[in-house]
Amino acid sequence: NMNTKLTTIIIMAFFSAVSLFAHSKAIKPAYVDMLLTPYFGLQEALAGDDLEKAKASAATFKEMLGHGPSHDEAPSLVVLNEEATKIASASDIKVARTSFHVISKSLVEMVEHVGTSGKSDVVKMYCPMAFNNKGGAWLQSSSELTNPYYGSMMYKCGSVQETLAAAIGGHGDHDHGKEEMKNAHDHSGHNH
């Protein structure tokens, strides 16, 4: 029946369009936590200007990606895999930082849409000066900001934006998003 076929095609097209934005139902909170662990290691390594450690964390991140849904089920994982591969073989920390930015954008969305299983706090940070003032966000497991896009050059540049997820049984006193906004415009100590 031609009609049913057409409906199916329209539904399929709709779903493939949606999957670009929304994270697949196949991605579960516990899996998000699995990815965040090596991601946090990667963030620390880049903030510390340590390319070797960043490469090792990216390799672990790739390994964890493999423990989740297939790329067919969760298309957003394809990009994560590609960017983690680039970091794992990077010979220049700038390349690693650019890929880290792509991974960060995707993980911010994942935490916002899927949530975590509460293994740690997940705090979103933002540096307006990253990538020639285009700005870049990233995630950390505490509000002790360290900048992965500049490392030691501007270790503290940026602001804490909001706590996207909190550790279960951890600090229940987080006033979501408000507690740190007072520091948002503190760019003291920047060597512009």
Secondary structure, 3 states (H helix, E strand, C coil): CHHHHHHHHHHHHHHHHHHHHCCCCCCCHHHHHHHHHHHHHHHHHHHCCCHHHHHHHHHHHHHHHCCCCCCCCCCHHHHHHHHHHHHHCCCCHHHHHHHHHHHHHHHHHHHHHCCCCCCCCEEEEEECCHHHHCCEEEEECCCCCCCCCCHHHHCCCCEEEEEEECCCCCCCCCCCCCCCHHHCCCCCCCCC
